[in-house]
Amino acid sequence: MTRPPRVLTTGLTTLDIVQLVERLPLPNEKVGALDFVIAAGGPAANAAVAASRCGSATTLVTALPVHPLTAQVTGDLQACGVDVLIADDSGDGPPATAAIMVTRSTGDRAVVSPTGGAMAARQTPSDLDVGVILHGADALLIDGYHRHLAIPLAEAARASGIPVVLDAGSWKPYSPEVLAHVDVAVVSDDFAPPGTEGEAEAVMASLESFGVERTVITRGGSSVLYRTPVSAGEVEVPAVDVADTLGAGDFFHGAFTHRIAELGLEDERIYDDIAWAATVAGASLGSFGTRAWLDTPLPHER
């Protein structure tokens, strides 16, 4: 490829206020923050940041309100090399704002985020020109939010031969509607379609019944499981010192989508794509917040 690969992501964008603490506060207790970060967040937004860091020309298609804080969100993403297309107004008030506490000793995070509006059924904007948005794209990632934008784009992408990757952290009532337009479902081990109880083999079989031919299951610091029409297996993830787990899954999705945009969707190579994306996600774990890791060399750059 003589030009940079082009990745589109579409879905949730939030304003994240992240505090580093020694421990979570007890009821009616105030604890002091050791550090804090204010940055754009959300699965699709973080994935776009990772794809950009990996070398893709990246555009995030999202819904955001007309509000002064929206400029904070878009400015941060643009500083990370992400073009932002606000394809719809997400409603009154400020952008969805996530309050996040990260425990210093473990890197675990506690998140409070009002995502209900991004899951609500809405009408696709009449001026959403999917052909223009998709022009030149090599891969599309959707996160299951703002599906009034994601589904038209995913349907048109597949019709044009552009691979569609789904980032799914949990099962939602409308998940079957989204799964109908997906080439690769990258799900967490919390993703549990009805009747599967989250058991990996049952999850993969359920997704196959919805027409998804390729499934990847991430499991935090444990190995990644996958199944394609030609193979199935397990990919070990690199052991790293963890400072902060926030955004690591999103960064995996963005790096994985970058690889597909750069090299194409090939079932025979998916093991390598997963392993490569895991090294990118691992690099993000070593520092507090979702931005500091962008300034350090990735393992394949050293």
C-alpha positions, 0 to 999 in steps of 0.5 A: 500500500503506497498510502497510509491505510484508512480506518473509520470508527463509529460509535460512542464518544465521551469526555473522560475525567480520570483520577488516579487514587490509592484506593476507592473511597468508602461511602461519604469519604473523600480521597485525594487524587494523585494525578488526573487526566481529562481526555476524549473517551469511548470505545470508538474514540479510543480505537480511533486514537490507537489506529492513528498511533499505528499509522492509519489515517483515521476518522471517527464518525459520532454523535455529539451535542452542540456544547462548549465541552464538545470542543474539548473532546474534538480538540483532544482527538484531533491532537491525536491525529483523528479527524472527527465527523459529527454526523448527528447531534446527540441531544441537549446538555454536555457530551456524555461524561465518564467519571473514572477512578484508577487504583494505583496499586493494581491499575484497575478502574471504576467507571461511571458513564451515562451511555443510555442515550447512545444506546437508544434507537434514533432515526438515521440523519437524512443527510448521512452520505455513507458513500462520501464517508466510506470513500477510500476506507480500508476498514470500519470499526463499530462499537454498537453505540449510535447504531443509527449511524453505525448500521447504515455505514456497516451495511454499505461498507460490506456491500463495497467489500470493506471489512467491518469489525465489531467491538462488543463489550457486553450483550445488548437487546439490539445486538442481533441487529448489529451482528447482521452487518459484521465480518469480525466480532471482537468481544470481551469475556463479559459478552454473553448472548442468551443461553451461553452463560458467557462460555467461550464455545457457546458464545462463538456458536451463538455468533455463528448462528447470527451470521458472524464468521469470525469471532475474537474473544479478549479476556483481559490479561489472559489469552485471546481466543478466536475462530474463523472459517479456516482455523480456531485457537488461542493467542497468548498476550505479552506479560507487562507491568500494569499501571492502568487498564483503562482503554486497553481493550479499545486500543486492541480493537483499534490496532486490530482494525489498523492491521486489517486496513493495512493488510486486508482481512485474511483468515490465515493471518488472524493469529498474527493480527491478534498477537500484533494488536495485543502488543499495542494494547500491552504498551498502553498498560504501562502508564496512567491515563489514555494518552501518555503511551502514545509518546513511547515507541511501540514494541515493533518500533524498537 
